[in-house]
Amino acid sequence: MKNFKIRIACGLLALTMGVTGITGCGAAKLDGTKTVVTVNEEAIPLGVASLAVRYTQAQNEYYYKQFAAMYGSESTDIWDTKEEGSDVTYGEETKNDVLEKIEKMCLVRAHAADYQVELTDEEKTKITEAAKSFIEANDADVLKRIGVTQADAEEYMELNTYYEKAFEPMLADVTIEVTDEEAKQSSITYTFLSTKDMDDEAKAEIKSKMETLLEEYKAQEDIASFDMKAYTEEKDDDYMTSTTSFGEEDEGTVDDAVKEVAQDLQDGQLYDGIVEGSAGYFIVRMDKVMDPEATQTKKESLTETKRQEAFDAIVDGWLKEADVKVEKSTWKKVTLTDKESYSLKIEDTTEDTTEDTTEGTTNDTTEDTTDDTTEDTTDDTTEDTTDDTADTPVTDESTETPAETQEAAE
């Protein structure tokens, strides 16, 4: 697998790409000047879309590698896989999502004046400087391979900046309501013992162990305030005791069997029985049927979700009415497969930010740099070289909200 490094500086999309696995003079070159999509007569060059794809690829690969490492998986292949019943690879699906996001960003920029949104001189200057730094920090062959010029980098950063800055103004007249009942969260404390990969005899022993623990809980003078977590931690490391909250419509937060018994409990009440879940046995105590803090947190989360849905609805409406033409033969020249890999690094060199800016991610490894510049890229090395640059988490561009878009100008 060929591996690429991407660095981001100053909270803008100032990227530094070092390439490994590409040797000789036969590396493919991409003509980024060709139009890849036209949105209401506005032509977007392939270089802009190519940069967006590689950036999104790096984001996805970072998270997938972390997930694989967490669960002990050696495979990091994702782009050539297909969902069951689908003829489209995840790489192709992601490419299409990226291109649609660019189409939407174009439309938001086109409508920006309707909401009195424009870029400040400072933002324009920072975009230009960041794009210039990106070009200067990268090898010319690398830039030719991905087909990106300074103009492409500036265009992509500008589109992202408009997309973020327009978010709040576009929702200024939109009313979002979330009721307490809609956001209602109950909090419980439970003790769990896993029965994964156990036969019936072993499961019976686990259940008996939990039944003994339940009797010990019931013997407490005040079970409502009893510290179940401290008790089980001292008693046996096999027990997992945790406190969590959930709502009636929430999925995946707690085991369905636990939710079913919890709904009949009152504040401070311990369920008189062992609950068999999908992966083991539970002892359940209802802490608060209506947890005000958890409910408020959920209300804020639902509000943001509805705000994003309202924003998406506006943009989707524009996209539905727009005249969009994709140059499919040109778009095919950008491939997203497991044969090439891109890694991501962020170098935070910004001294201050504006209100309209989010830096988006933290830096795992900080290097000494001057403002709005990045250090030298890595030299070409042999294929399958270990990445010496610490990856940094960022959100998936194909699904990120404007409020989370880290490429916004500061």
C-alpha positions as CSV (number, residue, x, y, z in Angstrom):
1,M,0.0,0.0,0.0
2,K,1.3,3.5,-0.8
3,N,1.1,5.9,2.1
4,F,0.7,9.6,2.0
5,K,1.0,12.2,4.8
6,I,-1.2,15.2,5.2
7,R,-0.4,18.1,7.5
8,I,-2.8,20.9,8.4
9,A,-1.7,24.2,9.9
10,C,-3.3,27.3,11.3
11,G,-6.9,25.9,11.5
12,L,-7.1,26.3,7.7
13,L,-6.7,23.7,5.1
14,A,-3.0,24.3,4.6
15,L,-1.9,20.8,3.8
16,T,1.6,19.3,3.5
17,M,1.7,16.0,1.7
18,G,4.7,13.7,1.9
19,V,4.6,10.6,-0.3
20,T,5.9,7.2,0.3
21,G,5.8,4.3,-2.1
22,I,6.1,6.4,-5.3
23,T,9.4,6.1,-7.0
24,G,10.8,6.8,-10.4
25,C,9.2,9.1,-13.0
26,G,6.2,6.9,-13.9
27,A,3.9,8.1,-11.2
28,A,0.5,9.1,-12.4
29,K,-0.2,12.7,-12.9
30,L,-3.7,14.2,-12.6
31,D,-4.9,17.1,-14.7
32,G,-6.7,19.2,-12.1
33,T,-7.6,22.0,-14.5
34,K,-10.4,19.9,-16.1
35,T,-13.9,20.7,-15.0
36,V,-15.3,17.9,-12.8
37,V,-18.8,19.4,-12.1
38,T,-20.8,22.4,-13.1
39,V,-23.3,23.8,-10.6
40,N,-25.6,26.4,-12.2
41,E,-22.9,27.3,-14.7
42,E,-20.2,27.5,-12.0
43,A,-17.4,25.1,-13.0
44,I,-15.4,23.4,-10.3
45,P,-12.0,22.1,-11.4
46,L,-10.9,18.5,-10.7
47,G,-8.1,19.7,-8.4
48,V,-10.6,21.0,-5.9
49,A,-12.4,17.7,-5.8
50,S,-9.2,15.7,-5.7
51,L,-8.0,17.6,-2.6
52,A,-11.3,17.1,-0.9
53,V,-11.2,13.3,-1.6
54,R,-7.6,13.0,-0.2
55,Y,-8.5,15.0,2.8
56,T,-11.6,12.9,3.5
57,Q,-9.7,9.7,2.9
58,A,-7.1,10.7,5.5
59,Q,-9.9,11.4,8.0
60,N,-11.6,8.1,7.5
61,E,-8.4,6.1,7.6
62,Y,-7.4,7.6,10.9
63,Y,-10.6,6.6,12.6
64,Y,-10.6,3.1,11.0
65,K,-7.1,2.5,12.1
66,Q,-7.9,3.5,15.7
67,F,-11.0,1.3,15.6
68,A,-9.0,-1.7,14.2
69,A,-6.3,-1.2,16.8
70,M,-8.8,-1.1,19.6
71,Y,-10.3,-4.4,18.6
72,G,-7.1,-6.1,17.6
73,S,-7.8,-6.2,13.9
74,E,-4.8,-6.3,11.6
75,S,-6.8,-5.4,8.5
76,T,-7.1,-1.7,7.6
77,D,-8.7,-2.2,4.2
78,I,-11.9,-0.2,3.8
79,W,-12.2,1.4,0.4
80,D,-12.5,-1.7,-1.7
81,T,-15.2,-3.3,0.5
82,K,-18.9,-3.4,-0.5
83,E,-22.0,-3.5,1.6
84,E,-24.0,-6.7,1.3
85,G,-26.2,-6.5,-1.8
86,S,-24.3,-3.4,-3.2
87,D,-22.2,-3.2,-6.3
88,V,-20.6,0.0,-5.2
89,T,-17.4,0.1,-3.1
90,Y,-17.1,2.2,-0.1
91,G,-14.4,4.2,-1.9
92,E,-16.8,5.0,-4.7
93,E,-19.6,5.9,-2.3
94,T,-17.3,8.2,-0.4
95,K,-16.1,9.9,-3.6
96,N,-19.8,10.6,-4.6
97,D,-20.5,12.0,-1.1
98,V,-17.5,14.3,-1.4
99,L,-18.6,15.6,-4.8
100,E,-22.1,16.2,-3.6
101,K,-20.7,18.1,-0.6
102,I,-18.8,20.3,-3.0
103,E,-21.9,20.9,-5.0
104,K,-23.7,22.0,-1.8
105,M,-20.8,24.3,-0.8
106,C,-21.0,26.0,-4.2
107,L,-24.7,26.6,-3.7
108,V,-24.2,28.0,-0.2
109,R,-21.6,30.4,-1.5
110,A,-23.9,31.4,-4.3
111,H,-26.6,32.2,-1.8
112,A,-24.3,33.8,0.8
113,A,-25.3,37.4,-0.2
114,D,-28.9,36.6,0.6
115,Y,-27.9,36.2,4.2
116,Q,-25.3,39.0,4.3
117,V,-22.5,36.6,4.5
118,E,-19.1,37.5,3.0
119,L,-15.5,36.9,3.7
120,T,-13.5,39.6,5.5
121,D,-10.2,40.9,4.1
122,E,-8.4,39.1,7.0
123,E,-10.1,35.8,6.1
124,K,-9.2,36.2,2.4
125,T,-5.6,36.9,3.3
126,K,-5.3,33.9,5.6
127,I,-6.7,31.6,3.0
128,T,-4.2,32.9,0.4
129,E,-1.3,32.5,2.8
130,A,-2.4,29.1,3.9
131,A,-2.7,27.9,0.3
132,K,0.7,29.4,-0.6
133,S,2.2,27.6,2.4
134,F,0.7,24.3,1.2
135,I,2.2,24.7,-2.3
136,E,5.6,25.8,-1.0
137,A,5.8,22.9,1.5
138,N,5.1,20.2,-1.0
139,D,7.1,18.5,-3.7
140,A,6.0,19.4,-7.2
141,D,5.6,15.8,-8.2
142,V,3.2,15.2,-5.3
143,L,1.1,18.2,-6.3
144,K,1.0,16.9,-9.9
145,R,-0.1,13.5,-8.7
146,I,-3.1,14.9,-6.9
147,G,-3.6,17.6,-9.5
148,V,-3.8,20.5,-7.0
149,T,-2.6,24.1,-7.4
150,Q,-2.6,27.0,-5.1
151,A,-5.8,28.2,-6.7
152,D,-7.5,24.8,-6.0
153,A,-6.4,25.0,-2.3
154,E,-7.8,28.5,-2.0
155,E,-11.0,27.6,-3.7
156,Y,-11.6,24.6,-1.4
157,M,-10.8,26.7,1.7
158,E,-13.1,29.4,0.5
159,L,-16.0,27.0,-0.1
160,N,-15.6,25.5,3.3
161,T,-15.4,29.0,4.9
162,Y,-18.6,30.1,3.3
163,Y,-20.3,26.9,4.2
164,E,-19.5,27.4,7.9
165,K,-20.2,31.1,8.1
166,A,-23.6,30.8,6.4
167,F,-24.8,28.2,8.9
168,E,-26.1,30.6,11.7
169,P,-27.5,33.3,9.3
170,M,-29.4,30.7,7.4
171,L,-31.1,29.5,10.5
172,A,-31.8,33.0,12.0
173,D,-35.5,32.7,11.1
174,V,-35.8,29.0,11.9
175,T,-37.6,28.1,15.1
176,I,-36.3,24.9,16.8
177,E,-38.3,23.4,19.6
178,V,-37.4,20.4,21.8
179,T,-39.8,19.5,24.7
180,D,-38.7,18.1,28.0
181,E,-40.8,15.0,27.3
182,E,-39.0,14.6,23.9
183,A,-35.6,14.8,25.6
184,K,-36.5,12.9,28.8
185,Q,-33.6,10.9,30.1
186,S,-33.6,8.3,32.8
187,S,-30.4,7.5,34.7
188,I,-29.6,4.0,36.0
189,T,-26.7,2.2,37.6
190,Y,-26.0,-1.4,36.6
191,T,-23.6,-4.2,37.3
192,F,-22.7,-6.4,34.4
193,L,-21.0,-9.8,34.0
194,S,-20.2,-11.0,30.5
195,T,-21.2,-14.4,29.2
196,K,-19.5,-14.0,25.8
197,D,-18.4,-17.3,24.2
198,M,-19.5,-19.3,27.3
199,D,-21.3,-22.6,27.3
200,D,-24.5,-23.1,29.3
201,E,-22.7,-24.4,32.3
202,A,-20.4,-21.4,32.5
203,K,-23.4,-19.1,32.0
204,A,-25.2,-20.7,34.9
205,E,-22.2,-20.1,37.1
206,I,-22.2,-16.4,36.1
207,K,-25.8,-16.1,36.8
208,S,-25.4,-17.7,40.2
209,K,-22.6,-15.3,41.0
210,M,-24.9,-12.4,40.1
211,E,-27.7,-13.7,42.2
212,T,-25.4,-13.8,45.2
213,L,-24.4,-10.2,44.5
214,L,-28.0,-9.1,44.1
215,E,-28.8,-10.4,47.6
216,E,-25.8,-8.5,48.9
217,Y,-27.2,-5.3,47.3
218,K,-30.6,-5.9,48.7
219,A,-29.2,-6.3,52.2
220,Q,-27.9,-2.7,52.1
221,E,-29.7,-0.2,54.4
222,D,-30.1,2.4,51.7
223,I,-29.8,0.9,48.2
224,A,-30.7,4.2,46.6
225,S,-27.5,5.9,47.8
226,F,-25.3,2.7,47.9
227,D,-22.1,3.0,45.9
228,M,-22.5,-0.1,43.7
229,K,-19.4,0.7,41.7
230,A,-17.0,1.0,44.6
231,Y,-18.4,-2.1,46.2
232,T,-17.9,-4.3,43.1
233,E,-14.5,-2.8,42.3
234,E,-13.3,-3.9,45.7
235,K,-15.1,-7.3,45.5
236,D,-14.1,-8.6,42.1
237,D,-12.5,-7.1,39.0
238,D,-14.8,-9.2,36.7
239,Y,-17.7,-7.0,37.6
240,M,-18.4,-3.9,35.5
241,T,-20.5,-1.3,37.2
242,S,-21.5,1.8,35.4
243,T,-24.0,4.7,35.5
244,T,-25.7,5.8,32.3
245,S,-28.7,7.6,31.0
246,F,-31.2,6.8,28.2
247,G,-34.4,7.9,26.6
248,E,-37.4,6.0,25.3
249,E,-36.4,6.5,21.7
250,D,-32.6,6.1,22.2
251,E,-31.1,3.1,20.5
252,G,-27.9,1.4,21.4
253,T,-27.3,3.2,24.7
254,V,-28.3,0.3,26.9
255,D,-29.3,-3.3,26.4
256,D,-33.0,-3.6,25.4
257,A,-33.7,-6.0,28.2
258,V,-32.3,-3.5,30.7
259,K,-34.5,-0.7,29.3
260,E,-37.6,-3.0,29.5
261,V,-37.2,-3.7,33.3
262,A,-36.0,-0.2,34.1
263,Q,-39.2,1.5,32.8
264,D,-41.2,0.0,35.6
265,L,-38.8,1.2,38.4
266,Q,-39.0,4.3,40.6
267,D,-36.2,6.5,41.8
268,G,-33.7,4.6,43.9
269,Q,-35.4,1.2,43.3
270,L,-33.4,-1.9,42.6
271,Y,-34.8,-4.4,40.2
272,D,-35.5,-7.6,42.1
273,G,-34.0,-10.1,39.6
274,I,-31.2,-10.8,37.2
275,V,-31.6,-9.4,33.7
276,E,-30.3,-11.5,30.9
277,G,-29.0,-9.2,28.1
278,S,-27.6,-10.0,24.7
279,A,-24.0,-10.4,26.0
280,G,-24.4,-11.2,29.7
281,Y,-26.3,-10.6,33.0
282,F,-27.2,-7.3,34.6
283,I,-28.3,-6.0,38.0
284,V,-30.2,-2.8,37.5
285,R,-31.0,0.2,39.8
286,M,-33.1,3.2,38.7
287,D,-31.4,6.3,39.9
288,K,-33.7,9.0,38.5
289,V,-36.7,8.4,36.3
290,M,-36.4,12.0,35.1
291,D,-32.7,13.1,35.3
292,P,-32.8,16.8,34.8
293,E,-29.1,17.2,34.0
294,A,-29.1,14.3,31.5
295,T,-32.4,15.6,30.0
296,Q,-30.9,19.1,29.5
297,T,-27.9,17.6,27.8
298,K,-30.1,15.6,25.5
299,K,-32.2,18.6,24.8
300,E,-29.2,20.5,23.7
301,S,-28.1,17.6,21.5
302,L,-31.5,17.2,19.9
303,T,-31.6,21.0,19.3
304,E,-28.3,20.8,17.4
305,T,-29.5,17.8,15.4
306,K,-32.6,19.6,14.4
307,R,-30.7,22.7,13.5
308,Q,-28.4,20.7,11.3
309,E,-31.5,19.0,9.7
310,A,-33.0,22.4,9.1
311,F,-29.8,23.7,7.4
312,D,-29.6,20.5,5.3
313,A,-33.2,20.9,4.2
314,I,-32.5,24.4,2.9
315,V,-29.4,23.3,1.0
316,D,-31.0,20.1,-0.3
317,G,-33.8,22.2,-1.7
318,W,-31.3,24.3,-3.6
319,L,-29.5,21.2,-4.9
320,K,-32.8,19.7,-6.1
321,E,-33.5,22.8,-8.1
322,A,-29.9,23.3,-9.3
323,D,-28.6,22.5,-12.8
324,V,-25.8,20.1,-11.9
325,K,-23.6,18.3,-14.5
326,V,-20.9,15.9,-13.5
327,E,-18.2,15.1,-16.0
328,K,-18.1,11.3,-15.2
329,S,-15.1,10.5,-17.4
330,T,-13.1,13.2,-15.6
331,W,-14.3,12.1,-12.1
332,K,-13.2,8.5,-12.8
333,K,-9.6,9.7,-12.9
334,V,-9.7,10.2,-9.1
335,T,-9.7,6.8,-7.5
336,L,-10.2,5.9,-3.8
337,T,-8.9,2.4,-3.2
338,D,-6.9,0.5,-0.6
339,K,-3.9,0.6,-2.9
340,E,-3.0,4.1,-1.7
341,S,-3.3,5.4,1.8
342,Y,-3.3,9.0,3.2
343,S,-2.5,9.9,6.8
344,L,-3.3,13.1,8.6
345,K,-1.4,15.4,10.8
346,I,-2.4,18.8,12.2
347,E,0.1,21.4,13.2
348,D,-1.7,24.1,15.3
349,T,0.3,27.3,14.7
350,T,-2.5,29.8,15.1
351,E,-2.1,32.4,17.9
352,D,-5.7,33.6,17.9
353,T,-9.0,32.9,16.3
354,T,-12.1,34.8,15.3
355,E,-15.6,34.1,16.4
356,D,-16.5,32.5,13.1
357,T,-13.7,29.9,13.3
358,T,-13.4,26.5,14.8
359,E,-10.0,24.8,14.9
360,G,-11.7,21.4,14.8
361,T,-9.0,19.1,16.1
362,T,-6.1,18.8,18.5
363,N,-2.5,18.1,17.7
364,D,-1.1,14.8,18.7
365,T,2.5,15.8,18.0
366,T,3.5,19.5,18.1
367,E,6.4,20.7,16.0
368,D,8.1,24.1,16.1
369,T,6.8,26.1,13.2
370,T,6.3,29.7,12.2
371,D,2.8,31.1,11.9
372,D,0.8,29.9,8.8
373,T,3.7,27.6,7.7
374,T,4.5,23.9,7.8
375,E,7.8,22.1,8.1
376,D,9.5,20.0,5.5
377,T,7.6,17.0,4.0
378,T,9.0,13.6,4.3
379,D,11.2,12.3,1.5
380,D,10.1,9.5,-0.8
381,T,10.7,6.1,0.8
382,T,10.1,2.5,-0.1
383,E,6.6,1.1,-0.1
384,D,4.9,0.1,3.2
385,T,7.1,2.5,5.3
386,T,5.9,3.0,8.8
387,D,4.3,6.4,9.2
388,D,6.5,8.5,11.5
389,T,3.9,11.2,11.9
390,A,1.3,10.9,14.6
391,D,-2.2,10.8,13.1
392,T,-4.7,13.4,14.4
393,P,-8.4,12.8,14.6
394,V,-10.7,14.9,12.5
395,T,-14.3,14.5,11.6
396,D,-15.4,12.8,8.5
397,E,-15.8,15.6,5.9
398,S,-18.6,13.8,4.1
399,T,-20.8,14.0,7.2
400,E,-19.4,16.9,9.2
401,T,-21.6,19.9,10.1
402,P,-20.7,23.4,9.1
403,A,-20.3,24.2,12.8
404,E,-17.6,21.5,12.9
405,T,-15.8,22.3,9.7
406,Q,-12.2,22.9,10.7
407,E,-11.2,24.4,7.4
408,A,-13.0,27.7,8.2
409,A,-10.8,30.8,7.9
410,E,-9.8,32.2,11.2
